[in-house]
Amino acid sequence: MDTTVKSHATNASGGVICHADQIERIRGEWDELHAASRLKSPFLTIEYLRLWYSCFAEPDKVRLYRAIHDGETVGFLPLVLRRKGPIRILSSLTNDHCLLSEPLVRQGEEASFPRLILDELLKDDQSWDVLEYRFSYSFSDFPGLFADEVLDQTSLRRRRQTQPTYAQLLDNSFEDYYKSLSRNTRRLIQKKRNQLIKAGSYRYVLYQGKEAVEQWQRFREIEDSGWKGQTGSSIARESTLFQRYYDGLVRILAGQDALQLYFLELDGRAIASGIGCSTGDTFQFLKSGYDEEFHFLSPSVLLLTYMTEHLSTNFPQLRRIHQFPWNYGYKDRYNFERATCIDTIVYGRTGRGKLVQLTHGLKAALRRTPGLLWTVNSLRRLAGRSR
C-alpha cells in the first residue's frame, strides 16, 4: 500500500470539521475513501463537496462528521448547520435543485457505518437540536440514513416522511420494457414517432465529457424556451448561486467522465434535451427540457424512450433510470419500480430538540382529528384579531 495514503488512514482522529477552510486538510483521506467506495459517485468527490458548500452554506456552517473504526477513517457524513429561529438544524446537502446526498463510505464498512457515525453525532449532541436528512432513496445503500434498529439503540426519537420517486428498471431488454408499457402509452409513442419521421430529418445525439460541456449552453437555451422559462423555474432564471452550482456540477461530472447529455434534433435544430450521470447501478436523470414550438411531437417522450433503449443496450451495469420525485403528470406511465424518497427527521437530546418533537407530534395529532386543526387555526386567527 502507498505509505502516504496509509498515513492518512492510520492518523485519523475524531472531531467535527466545522469550517470550509478545513476541507482541504482532509483531501488525502477523502480521495482515498472515494477510490475505495462502492459508488465512486461524482457527487461524493471533494470537488463537489467544495462546490455545494461554496454555493449554499456559510463557511462556518460546514459540518463534516468522520466515522472511525480501529483508528482508521471509514466514512464521512457531510451536513450543513442551519437555523430556524432558535432551532439548530443539521441538514443533508440537499435543496430543490440538489436531490442527491449520500455519505462517503469505504466498501465493506456499509454495515458498521450508521452506528459509527451516529456515535459521532451523539458526541456532538449539544451543538444541534434536529437532524433533517432529506432525499434519501429506498434503493440507496443507506435508505433513510439510519435503520430503525440503529436508532432504537439510542434515546433519540425520529419521524419518517416518504413520497414516491420514479425509476425505470433496466433488468430486462428494451423490448420487454416497451411491452410492459400500457397499450395507450405504446400507441402514443408510435404516433409521435410517425409524426417525427414526417416532420423532417431527425437524429438522436449523445455528448459525453468535454463535448457535453461544450453543449451545456445549448441545453440551457432549450430548457429556458418553454414553460420553465415562463414560470421562472429554468436554470437561466435561477439565482446566480444556482447557476454557478449547475455550471460547476457540469464540469465536475465531465471531469469524472460521468456526464451524458442527450439531444433530439430535427433538421439540425435541437428540440429536446436531457442531462444525467451514472452513480453505481443507477442513471440519475437530472434535468430535461424541450422546445415548445414542437410540443405536438411530444419530443421529451421520444427522447426518454430513446434514452431508455440506449442506456439499457449500451450500459449493462445500469439497473435503473432515476427521474426523482414529483410526477408532473407523466412519470408514472414510464416508471415501474416501487421506489420511495425518504426524509428522516431525528430529534436531538437538547431541550429545543424535545420541544420540536412535541410540536411535530401535536401537529400530527391535529391532522389525524377531522376538524380539529381547522378549529385551532380559527381560534389562533381570532386571537390575533383581538390583540
N, C-alpha and C positions, 0 to 999 in steps of 0.2 A: 504494500500500500504506500502511496505517496506520503512522505513524512510530514509535509506541510499541511495536507488535508487532515491527516491523523491528529495533528496538534490542535486543529480547530475543534475536533470532536472531544478529545480527552480533556481539554482545558475548559470545557463548557461549565458555566456557572449559572446559578439561578438568578432570579430577579426579573423585573419587568422593564422592557425598553419603553421609555416614556417621552422620547423626543425624536423628531425626524433626523436630527443631527447624528443620532446614534446608529442609524440603519446601516450606514456604510461599514461600520465596525464589525457587523455580523455577516458580511458578504461571503466570507470563506465558508462559514457554517451553512449559510443559506444555499449557496451554489452546490455544496456537497450533497445536501439533503435533496435538492431538486433533482440532481442527477440520479440519486438513489430512490426517488419516489416512484410510485406506480404510474401516476398520471403524466408526470413531466409536463404539466399544463403551463401554457404561456401565461395564464392568469395567476400562476404561482411563482413567477420569476421575480427577482428582486427589482428588476426594471419596472415591472407592472406595479409592484408594491409602492415604489417611489412615485410613480405617476399618479396612482389613486390618491395617496396622501397629499401630494402637492396640489391636486385639484380640489379635494373635498374635505380637508382637515387642517386645522391649525397645527403648526409644528409640535406644540406641547400637548396636543390631544392624541398623538400616536400612542397606541398600546400594543406591544408585541409580547405575548406570553410564550415562554420556552418550556417544552416538555423534556425532562432529563431522565434517562434510565441508565443505571450503573455508571454514572459520571459522564455519559455521552448525550449530546443533544439528539433527540429522535424526532422532534417536530416543533413547529411554531404555529401559534394561532394569532393571526393579525386581526386587531379590533381597532375601533376608534371610540374615544370618550366624548359623549355629547351631554348637553344639559337641557332639561325641560323644566324650567323654573328651578327649584332647588334639587330636583331629582337628577342624579348622575347615572347616565345610561351608557353601558358598554354595548357597542353595535358592531355587527359584521360590516364588511366593506361593500355595502350594497345601497342602491337607491333605484329610482325608476328607470335609470339607464344602465345600471350595473347589476345584473341579476345572477351573478356567479360569485360565490365566496366560499372557499374551502380552506381547511388547514393544510399546511405543508407537513407531510409525514413520511418518514423513511419506510420503504416497503418492508413488510414483515412486522412492523410495530403498530399496525392499524388497531389490533385488539386492545393494546395497552394504552394507546394514546389518549382516549377520552378520560380515563381515570387519572392519568398523569397530569393532563392539562387542567382538569377540574381541581386537582390538589393545588396547582399554582394559582388559580383564580381564588380559591379559598384562603390561601396565604395572604392575598391582597384584598380581602373582602371588605375592609373598611374604606376602600377608595372608590367603591361603586355600589349602587343601590339596585340596579336592574340590568340584566343581560338580555339583549334582544338580538337573536341570531335569525336573520331572515333569508328567504330564497335558498333554502336547502331542499334537495330533491330526493324522492324515495329511491331512486336508482343510484344515488351517490354512495361513496364509501362511508360517509357519516351522515345518514339521513337524520335531520333534527339535531345534529352535532352530538348530543348525549342521548343514549338509550335510557329508557325509564329505569331500568335496573341499576344503572350507574348513579342516577340522581337519587334513587331510593336509598342508597347507602349514606346519604347526607341528610341534613335537616332542611335542604333547600326545596322550596315549592316552585312549581312551574306550570305553564299553560301552553298548550299547543294549538295552533291555528293551521288549518290545511285548506287548500284550494286545488282544483285540477291544474296540471300542467300538461302540455300537449307534445307527444312524441310519437314518431312513426318507427315501428320496429323494422329492422332490415335483416331479420334472421333468415328469411326465405328469398327467393328470387324476386325480381321486379314484377315478373308476370304473375306470380302468386299474390303479391301485394296488390297489383292492379285489379285482379279478380276479386279481391276482398272488399273493394270499394262498392258502394251501393250502385244499383243499376242507373239511377238518375245522375249520380256523380260521373260514372263512366260515359254516359251519353253526353253530359256537358263537356267533358274533356275532348271527346271525339268531335263534337260540334265545333268547338273552338279551334281544334287542330285544322279542321277542314277550312274554316274561315281564314286562319293564318296562311294556309297554302294559297288561297285565292287572293289574299291581300298583297302578296309580293314575294320578293326573295328574302328568306329569313335564315337565321342561324343562331345557335346557342354557343356561347363562348365562355370558357373558364380562364381566369387570370390568377396566377399564384405568385407569391413572393414579391420581388421588386416590381414586376409588371402589374401586379394588383395595386400596389401603392400608387403607381402612375395613373391608374384608372379610378382612384378614390374620388377625385373631384367630380368625375362623370356620374358616379353613384350618388353623390350628394345632390347634384342637379336634378337627377331623376326623382329622388325621394322628395325634394322640395317642390316638384312641379304639380303635385296633386293635393289631396285633402290634407295631408300632413303639413304642407306649407301653408295652406289656407287657415288651418287651425293653430298654427304656431308650434306644432309638435315635431317638425322635421329637425334634423341636426343643424341645418343652416339657420334656423330661427331660435336655436337654443342659446343660452348664455355663453360668454367667452370661455368660461371654465369647462363647460360640457364639450364645446367644440375642441378645446385643447386636449381634453380627455380622449375623444374619439380619434383625433389626429395622432396622438401618442400611441393609442392602442393599435391602430393600423400598422404603425412602424414596428411595434413590439411583435405583433403576430407575424409580420413579414420576416423579421429577424429570426424568429423561431421556425421559419419555414412552415407556418401553420395557416397562413392567410389564404382564403379562397373567395374569389369574387366572380359571381356568375352574371352573365348578361343574356337577354334575349334581344336580338337585333332584327329589325325589319327594314329592308332596303338600306342597310348601313346605319340606321338610326336605332339607338338603344331605347327600347320601350319598357323594359322591366329589368330589375337587378336585385341580387341578394348577396349578402356577405356573411361568412361564417368561418369557423375553425374547428379543428378536432381536439378534444380533450379525452384521452383514453379511448374508450369504445363509443364515444358519443360525438356526433357532429352538432355543434352549437350554432343554430341558425340565428344570427344576431340581429340583423336588420334587413328590411326589404323595401322596395318602392317600385312604382310604375308610373308611366306617362298616361294621365287620364284621358288624353286625346284618343287613346287606343283602348279605352275601357271595354268596348264592345267585344274585344278579343279575349278578355279575362287574362291578360298577359302574366299576372302573378301566379295564377293557377297553372298555366302552361309551363312557366319557369320552375315552379315547385315540382311538377310532375317530372320534368327533365332532370332536375337536381336529384330527385329520389332514384331515378333509374341510373344516373351517372355514379352516384355515391355507392349504391348497392352493387354495381358491376365492377367498379374500379378500386374500391377501398374495402376489401373483405374483412379488415379488422374492425370496421364500424358495426355497431349493433343497433343504433337508433339515430334519428334526426330529431333534435330537441328544438321546439319552437316556443318554449316558455309559456308562462300563464297568460290568461286573458284571451278569450276565444275570438273576439272580433267578428263573430257570426259565420266563420268558415272553418276554423282549425279542426273542429271535431269531425268533419267529413273525411279528413285525411289521416287522422292520428288515432291509433287504436291501443296503444299501451296504457294500462291503468296506472298512471303515474300521478303523483301529487307533489305540490310545492308546500314545504313545511316552514312555518315560523315558530320558533321556540322562544318563550319568554321565561327567564329564570329570575326569581325574586331573591335579592341578596339578604344577608343577615342583619343589615342595619335597620334602624327604626324607620327610615324612609322606605326601604325595600319592603318591609312588612306593611307599611301604610299603603303602598301601591298595590300590593297583593289584595288587601282588604277592599280597596276601591274597585279593582277589577272584578273581584268576587261579587261585590254588591251590584255592579252594573250587569253582570251575567245573570244574577238572580232576577233583576228587574226585567231583563229581556225575556226570561222564561215565564214571567207572570203577565198574561194578557191585560193590557190597560194600565198596569201599574207604572210603567216607565212614562207613559203619556201623562198620568196624573202627577207624578213627581215633577216632570218638566213644566207642567202647567202651574203648579204651586210655586216653582222657582221663578217663573216669569211674573206671576202675581206679586211675589215678594219683592222682585226687583222694581216693579212699578210703584210700590208703596213707599219706597225709600225717598 
